[in-house]
Amino acid sequence: MVKSFDNPPVMQTVAKIQFRSVSYDVGSTVILTGIDLEIVEGETVVLLGESGCGKTTTLKMINRLIEPTCGEVLVEGKPTTEWNAIDLRRRTGYVLQESGLLPHFSVERNVGLVPVLLEWDEARKRSRTNEMLELVGLPPAKFASRFPHELSGGQRQRVGLARALAADPDILLLDEPFGALDALTRTRLQKEFAKLIGELGKTSVFVTHDLHEAMLLGSRIALMEKGRIVFADTPANFAKSDVPLARAYLETVLVQT
């Protein structure tokens, strides 16, 4: 049986991210249609769905890696098309499935990448890098000078998360960050991430196709099917939903257990 873990309550109702009638197509291929979603400050919204449903495309619209064909995406009340794209991306932490670390950079340089771009002085950058490595359970004395190839998959994902947090962004975007890990490492990092984000109070958007992950991490689950959001509510209400795709997810888990 799928259980939802207790998630920290959303303390504010300030809209951090808004999708307003967003559609996106490439030529004659429709990727997204009529996406309406408001993400409140401090919550974690999970974009759940099968491969090809539009989850990652939706995520990439938040930091303007993709722009809508129709409608608009707003971050902090301003359309993404009015943001300077580089400034927006530097204000938004982004974690990929394979961590996206630069292989020729040490762990310290990878974590400090955005602070360098923001022209922080050396002392501030080093202090923040060490703080973030400690936060994700990688003592800098042991890991700062290592290179990505010297780390396990789970350690690389921790470095990727530390890098995303280094400049203290208000928004975190996570695209299946634990998807390539073994089951035990994945479960451990999921629980650590849930605790960490709860403590930091970040607004997070998390892409996954895994229902257990969605139920564990999400304040709300936005279920996507063929480029549309067909459900957006709490994990508890997801478990009671009559939406056919939601029932299919739940039944699959029940069969597996």
Buried (B, 14 or more C-beta within 10 A) or exposed (E): EBEBEEBBEBEEEEBBBBBBEBBBBEEEEBBBBEBEBBBBBBBBBBBBBEEEBBBBBBBBBBBBBBBBBBBBBBBBEEBBEEBEEEEBBBBBBBBBBBBBBEEEBBBBBBBBBBBEEEEBEEEEBBEBBBBBBEBBBBEBEEBBEBBBEEBEBBBBBBBBBBBBBBBEBBBBBBBBBBBBBEEEBBBBBBEBBBEBBBEEBBBBBBBBBBBBBBBBBBBBBBBBBBBBBBBBBBBEBBBEBEBEBBEEBBEEBEEEE
